[in-house]
Amino acid sequence: MMILRYKKYFPLPCKRFCMKAMAASFFAMSLSSCFGGKGSTAGGEVTGVGGTSWAEPAPYGMVLVDRGNIAMGPSKDDSVRGIKANPRGVSVDAFWMDETEITNSKYKQFVFWVRDSIIRERLADPAYGGDEAFRIEEDKEGNPIKPYLNWNKAIPWRNPNEDELRAIESVYRVNPITGKRELDPTQLNYRYEIYNHTEAARRKNRLDPKTRVYNTDVPTPTEVPMISKDTAYLTDGGEIVRETITRPLSGDFDFLNTYIVNVYPDTTCWINDFDNAYNETYTRMYFSHAGYNNYPVVGVSWEQANAFSNWRTDFLRRSLGKDNIYVEPYRLPTEAEWEYAARAGNSESAYPWEETLPYDERGCFYANFKPMDGDYVRDGHVITSPVGTYTPNDFGLYDMAGNVSEWTSTAFTESIDRLTSDLNPEYRYDAAKEDPYRMKRKVVRGGSWKDVANSIRSDLRQWEYQNEQRSYIGFRNVRSQIGFAKGTQKKKK
């Protein structure tokens, strides 16, 4: 079984911006923001180092959410539903957010990229013909370099020779019941690494013990800090094994975590989420059929959503043509970012709209949810709806209530409000394999197509286990905003 190890990317399709222009902008950005220019002299006075200011170009399909504050949580008691008011003021910095939830089409691009990576690895493998053009291991002068896949070399889908055909067919299987050829989802494993900047920055984890404690009345600590890092590998049988290693701090690489994630959605979630219901059509068609391309992807775990976010970041950086350029990563939103964006910065509203009802005076619905007992279709849809079907909120964001619930990066605990700061609040816990299952809960927000009106409120917290794959949970990405551009969302009067 093969896994993704080295990555070379082809450019994204141009729609709202030109990739070449974006690459030039990022290149200019990196030059102007590192050290600036020469400082001017004014009679020997210090005037500062000059530099060119820059504004990050708008990421494709994203809305800029300006920095702001909100009273998180319910602002009023609701004795009927057992909701206690617990508003808490927080502030968040500016960030970009996907206008809509990630669609089947976008997630399929990730799945097919992993498939093509495996095929390219095998085409370069001597066991499948050993075509070195698919895997670059030397520079133009013949010097050895870190190997990477050559995405400029097309896979021979048409008229492959015998070895090439074996490499291509190796990622497919024959369904024993139907006899049809289909993609083998068990092979679609994506390997990636994440550097934990937060833990690496903590004073207690500094390599120089003299800098761990600033109090000069205290002796310099002599004990070596213990750190934990995640790693993963594949067994000979192709099973993904994840381990959390605890060991004495030895260097920066101790904060580099490795993950291997099978990226294929769980298409059986439609059956497993609903007992005694005929949902086989969704299991067969929802992810694979082109008619559902613009619907939100479901059956994706928190772990898979993080893998997609990492791939999306690398895909952009490599598409810009410079591996060493800095790109602010795509990631899942924190719970605070999600609530602030969903409520459009309005602490008085429990929904993405100002009204207390999920429909207007004409009976037009604001979201896709379950309007009445057993009545899923009153809002026009039985299950999910195509993204962007309903009116966006005042920040220009669609489906922040209903359609599918959305993963956040935040770990769930009952005392989360007492554990987090009021500035960019975030509670992060990377659960080890041996941790109790309850410690693997993550916050989900927004409610879904199967929930009643009260459950799609933007001020309520829900949770799910990080490895669960549900027919009613999807996600969207954010990126921290850099520079001085102002957002484009409407301001409340």
N, C-alpha and C positions, 0 to 999 in steps of 0.2 A: 504494500500500500504506500502511496506517495502522499506527501504533504507539502504545502507551500513553504519554501525556504527563501528563495530569492525572487525579487519582483522587478519587472520592467513594464512600464505602462504605456498605453496608447492614449492620445488626447480625447477629452470629452467632446461630444458634439457641441458646436457653437450654436447658441440660441439667443441669449440675452447679452452676451458679451463676447469679445474676440479673445481667444486663448493667448494669441501672440501679444496682444496689448496687455493682457493681464500678466503675462510672464515678464514683459518689460517693466511693468509697474512694480512687481515684486522685486525685480532685480535692482531697480532704482531705489526702492524702499530699503533693501538690505545695505546698499552702499551709503545711503544718507543717514541711516539710523544707527550705524555702529559707533563711529567715533566723531562724526561731524567734520567740520572743516577747521581751518586754522583760526585761532582766536585773534581778534584785532587788537592793536595796541593803541591805547589812549593815554599817552603820557605816563606809561608804566602802571596804570590801573588795571585791575582784573575786570574784564568785561564778559567773560564766558566764552565757551567754544561754540562757534556757529554751526549750523546744519540746516538742511532742507527739511521742512515739515512735509508730511505725507498723509494721505488718507487711504485706508484699505479699500480696494474695489469691492463692490457689492457681490457677495457670493451668489452663485446661481440659485434661484428659487428661494431666497431667504429674505427676511424682513429685519431691519435694524430696530431693535428695542432699546430706547434710550435708558440711561441710568435713572433710577427712581426709588421710591419707597412705597410700602404698602403695609397695612395691618393684616398679617397672615391669619388665617383661620376664621371660623364663624364669628360674626360681630353681634349676633343675637341668639338668645336661648330659643330652643324649639322643643317644648316639653312633649309634644306629640311624637316626635321622632327621636327623642332622647339626645338632642344635640345641646351641648353646653357652650356658651360663648367663651372663647379664649383668644381674642385678638392679640397679636404681638407685632409690634412695629419692627420692620426689617428694611434694609436698603440693599439694592443690588446694582452692580455696575452694568454698563451697556453690553449687549450681546446680539449676535445675529441668530435668528431662529427660522427653521423651515416654515414656509407658508402653510404647508400641508403635512400630513403624516406621510412617512415613507411608503411608497406604493409597491405593489407586486412587481411592477416593471423595473423600478430602481433596485429593488432587492435581487431580482433576477440577474441584473447586470453583475452584481457581486457573485452570485452563485456560478454564473457562466465564466466569470473571470477565474475563479478557483478551478473550475473544470479545465479551462484552457491552459492554466498554469501546470496542472498535472500532466496534461497531454504533452506540453512542450518539454517538461522534464523527462518524460519517457521517450520522446523522439530523440533526445540527446543521449539517452542511456544506451550503451553498447548492446544491451539485451534486446533493444528494439531498432537496431540499425546504427545507432551512435552518430547521428547527424550533429556535428559540433556547432553548426550554424544556429541551432536553437538555444544554445547556452554559451555565453561568452565568458571565457576564463583567462583571456590574455588581452592586453591592450594592443594598439596598432604596431608597437615596436616589439611585440612578442613577450612582454614582461607579464608575469602572473599577477592577476588581480582577483578581488573577491568576485566569485561567479554571479552572474545575473542572467535572467531569461531574456532572450531577444524577441521582443514583441514586433519588430519590423519584419521578422520572418514568418510568413503566413503558414498556418496549419494546412496541410494538403487534404482538405475535406473532399475534393473531387479528384478522382483518379489516383489515389495513393498507391504506393507499391506495397508489397506484402508486409514488410516491417512497419511501415507507416500505418497501415490498416490495423495491425495488431495493437499499436500504441493508442490509436484513436478508439478502437473498440474496447480497450481495457477499462475505460471508465463507464462503460455501459453494461447492462445485464439483460437477460431474457426473463420476462415475467413467467414463472412456472405455470400460472393459470391461463393467462391470455396468449402466451407465446410471443408477445410483442417485445421489441427492443426498447429499453427505457434507461434513463440515467441512473447510475448506482449512487444513491445519496450517502451511503456509508463511507464512501471514499472522499467526500468533499470536505476535507479538513484544512483549516486555515491556521497557520502559525504566526504569531506576532509577539512583539516585545513592548512593554510599557515601562518607562522609567518613572519611579515614584518620587517626584520632585518634593512633595510635602514631607515625606519621611527623611529624605536626604538633607533637607534644609533644617531640620530640628537640631538645636544646639546639642542635645544629648547624643546625637549620632555623628558629631564631627570627628574627623580622623585625628585632629590635634587635640589631646585631652586638655591642654591649657586654655582652649577656647570654649569648652563646654560649660564652664561656670565662671561668671564674671565677678562674683563676690570674692574679694581678696581676703576675707576673713576665713574662707573655707579652703582646705588643702586641695591641691589639684587632684582630680579623680584619677585613680590608677586602674580601676577595673575596665575591662574592654566591654563596650555595649554589645548586647545581643540583638540581632535583627532577624526578621522573618521575611522570606521572599517566596513567591510562587514560581514553580517550574512545572514543566509538562513534557511528556515523551510518549511515543507510540510503542506498544509491545510488538513482538514479531507477528502476533495475530491481528494487528491493526487496532487494538483497543487503546483509547486515549487514557493516559494515567496522569492525574494532576497531583502534585505534592507541594506541601508548604514546608520549606526548610528553615530551621532555626539554627543560627550559628553565630560565632563572634564576628563583629564588624571587621572587615579586612580591606575594603575599598569601595569605590563608587559602584562597581558592578553588583554589589550586594543589594542595590535598590532597583536593579533591572529585573522585571518579572516577565516570565515567559508563559504564554498560553497557547493551547491548541484547541480549537473549537470546530465542531462539525456545524456547517453553516446552513444546511438544508432545513427549511421550516418543517414543523410537524404537521403534515396535512391531515393526520388522523384526529386532530384536536376537535374537529367538528362533531365527531362521533363520541369521543371520550368526555367532552364537556356536557353532553346532553344524553341522558339515558332514555331509552325507548322513544327514539325520534329517528326519522329517516333523513339523514343528512349526508348520505353517501355521495350525492352529486357534488356537494362542496368539497368533499375529500378528494374527489377525482379531478375537479375542474378549477377550484378557486385560485390556486397558485399557478397552474399550468396553462389554463385557457386564456387566450388573448383578450377575450371579452371582459376579463377581470383585471386587466393591466393597470387601470387607473384607480383601483380600489386599494385600501390600506393593507399592507402585508400583515398577516397574523400568524399564529403558531411559532412566533419567534421569542426566544427567551431573552432575559436581561443579558446573559452572557453572549448570545448571538448578536444582540443589538450593539454591544460594545465592540465586538469583532468587526461589524459593518462600519462603525464609526472610525476605527483605526484604518481599515482598508480605504475608506473614503478620503482620509487625510493623506495617506501615501499615494493614492491615485492622483490626487490634485498635485502634490509636490513633484512627482515624477513626470506628470503631464506638462508641467512648466519647464521641464528640460534641465533642471538643476537639482541634483540630489541633496546638496548642502544648503539649499535655501530654507529659511525658516517659514513655516506655515502654521498659523495658529490652528490647533487640532479641532476637528469635528468631535463632538462628544454628546452624551446624553445631558439634558438640562438638570440642574439641581432642582430640588423641590421648590425652593424659593423662587428661582427664575421661572419655573413653569407657572406657578400660581400668579406671580406678578404679570406675566405675559397674558395668561388666560383672562384675568380680570381687567386687563388693560389699565393697570395701575389704579383701579377704582376700589377703595376699601369698603365702599358702601354696597357694592353689588356682589351677590353670591354666585353669579353666572357671568359668562362672557358678554352678556347684554345687560342693560340697566333694569329691565322689567323683572318681576318676580315669577312670571309665568314663561314657559318655554315656547310660546307662540304669541302672535300679535292679535289685534282686534278682528282681523279678517280670518283668523284661524290658520295662518301660515306658520309653519314650524320653524324654529331657529336652529334645530339640531336633530340628529338621528338618534332616537332612543325608543323606549317602549312606552307609548302614551297611556295604554290602558291594560288591564289584566287580560293576557292572552292576545292582545291586539298589537302586533308589531308593525302592521302596514299602514296605520293611520297617518304616519308621517311620510308615506310614500315608498318605504323600503321594508323588506322583510328582515334582511341581515344588515351588513355594512352598506354604505352608499359610496359612490365615487367621491374621491377627495375634492373638496371645494364646491360641493353641491349647495351648501347653505351659505348665508351671508357671513362674511368675516367679522371679527370684532373690531374695535376702534384702533387696534394696532395692526390690522390687516392680516390677521391670522385666522385660518379656517379650522373648523372642527375641534376647537378647544374644549367643547363639551360634546359628549356622545360620539357616535361612530365607533371608535375604539378607545379604550383606556390606553394610557401612554406610560411607558417606563421612564423613571427618572434615575439619576445617578445615586440618589440618597438612600442610605440603609435605613430600615425601619426599626424603631424601638419606641416603646410607650412613653419614654421620657425624653424624646428627641428635642422638644422645645427648650428643655433645661440644659441640654448638652451643647447647643449650637450658639454661635455668635449672632448678633443682630446685624453684622456687616457681612454680606455674601454668605449667609449661613449654609453650612453643608455638614452632614454627618456621614462619614465614610467608614465602612468596615469591610475589609476584604476577607471574607470568611474562608478559613482553611477547610480542607476536605473533612477533617475529623471533628469540626465544630458541630454543635447541636444544630439540627435543621432550622430551628426557630431563629438562629442568628444569620440565616441566609435570606431573610426577607428584605425586599426592596420596595420603596414607595412607588405606587402607580397613581395616576391622577386622571380626572376628566370623565370617568364613566364611559359607558359604551352603548351600542345598539340594543343590548339585551336588558339595560337598566331602566328603572323608572326615573321620573324627573328629578326627584330629590337626590338620587345617586349620581347625577351628572353635574352636581354643583362644583364650582371651581375652588371653593374654600374648604372642601372636605378631603381628608387623607384616607387612602386605601393602601393595601399592600398585597404583594404576591411573592412567592419563593423565586429566587433568581434563576433557577433551572427549569421552571415551569413554562409550558408553551400553550397559550390559550387562544381560542377562536375570537376573543374579544379584547386582546391586548396587542398593541402595536407600539410605535415610537416615532419620534422625530429628533433631528439633531439641532444643536446650537454650536456657535463658535464665539468666543470672547471677542469683543470689538476692540480694535487697536486704532489709535489715531484720534482725530478730532472731528470726524464727520458727525453730524447730527442726524437723528432718526427721522423717518418720514411718516411715522404713525400720527394719526390725528390726536389732538389734545382735547381733553374733556373741558367743557365750558364751566 
